[in-house]
Amino acid sequence: MKTELIRIGNSRGVRIPKPLIEQSGLRKRVQLQVDNDCIIISPERGPREGWETAFRAVGPTERDERLLDSAGPSGFDRTEWKW
């Protein structure tokens, strides 16, 4: 799709058709970035958004907990740490 830049004060803007906004999931605020010679417009995402889904996709964390338990004390634990 081709469109023209429109003047907005000292800046330029692009009108994004409603179907494209709906398909891309854009909301009130967006994130802009430049990659090579392309401007990428994406939905604004909060810090760590999507992390929980990614962690759940990895599977159960039972094995991770066992790894931590089996690590044992370090040199610092044996010589420096005072209870």
N, C-alpha and C positions, 0 to 999 in steps of 0.2 A: 504494500500500500504506500502510495506517495502522498505527501501533504506539504503545505507551506508553513514556514515559520511566520508567526504573527508578532507584531510589536506589542510589548507590554512595558510601558515606561521606557527605561534604558535597556531593558532585557528583551529576549525573544522567547516565544512559547510555541507549543504544539498542542493542537486540539486532539484529544484522544477519544475516538468514538466509544460510546457506551458498551457495545459488545466486546471490544478489546479490554476495557476496564474490568468487566465482569469475568471474562475468561482468564485474565491474569491475576485476579484477586487483589487488585489495587484498592486501597482504602483512602482515607483522608490524607494520610502522610505517606510519602514514598521515599525510597532510598535511591540516590543517583550515583553512578560510578562510570568512569571511562575505562574501557578496555580496548587497547590499540586505538582505532579510530571510531569506535562505537560508544554511544551513550546507552547505558543500561539502566532502565527504570524498573525497580522491583518493590514489592510491598515492604513497608517498614517492619522490621522484626525486633522484638525486645531482646535484651541480653539473655543468652542461654535458651532462647526459644527453640523448641524441638529437641533439646538434649534428653529429656525424659523418654521420649519416643525412641531415640537412638539407643539409649542405655537398655531399654526394655527389649529392643530388637536383638541385642547381643545374647540374651538368655539369662538364666539364673546366675546369681552372684555367689552361690554357695562355694564354688571352687576358689574364687578370689579371697573369700574370708579365710579359707584354710591356708592359702599361701601366706597371708599376713600372720596367722598363728604360728606357722612353722619357721618364720624368719629368725626367731631367737634374739637374744640380747646382742647389742653391738659393743664395740670397744668402749664407746662413750658410756654405755649403760654399766659396764663392768668397772670402769675406773673413775669416771667423773661424776656420775649421777649419785646424789645422796637422797635417801628417803627420809 
